[in-house]
Structures are given as structure tokens and as C-alpha cells.
Amino acid sequence: MRYYIYKESKQTGIVRYWNRREGMWSKWFSNDCYYDTERGVNRIYKKLTKNMGLNDVIGWQAMERVTA
């Protein structure tokens, strides 16, 4: 499984993805947004929720890997 962190604005509905390599929110979803472990995504998620705004919703989701 792979995981990613997202942020959605309640006012505008715009979704951003946490780019772990750059350490900032990104409009584009790329390979730098993936976490390989649930432990890793939870560690960063807890840090990000400490400084979240009132109009933002932050969460994380799992993605299944597609194998051919």
C-alpha cells in the first residue's frame, strides 16, 4: 500500500497534496507525494495538523499499488 496526505480548503474546495521531498503543499500529485508506510504518513500528518488553519481539512488516504 502507498499513502498520501491531502489538504482541502472549505472555502474554495481546492485540494493540495503534501510533497514530502520539498516539504510543502503542491497543486500536482506526483511520486514525491507518496509514503510507503502507514507509520511514516502518520508521523508527518500529526506534525501538519498542529499548524492547520480553521478553514482547512487535512487527511490521509491509502492507495493500492497496481501490479501487472
DAKA-V811412 format. One record per pair of residues at least 24 apart in sequence whose ideal C-beta (glycine too) atoms are under 7 Angstrom apart, sorted by the first residue. I is the first residue (numbers start at 0). GAP is how many residues later the second one is. If there is no record, write none. Layout:
BEGIN
I|GAP / I|GAP
END
This chain:
BEGIN
0|61 / 0|63 / 0|64 / 1|32 / 1|33 / 1|34 / 1|61 / 1|63 / 2|32 / 2|35 / 2|38 / 2|57 / 2|58 / 2|59 / 3|29 / 3|30 / 3|31 / 3|56 / 3|57 / 3|59 / 4|36 / 4|39 / 4|40 / 4|43 / 4|53 / 4|55 / 5|53 / 5|55 / 6|49 / 6|51 / 7|49 / 8|46 / 8|47 / 9|45 / 9|47 / 10|44 / 17|26 / 17|30 / 19|24
END
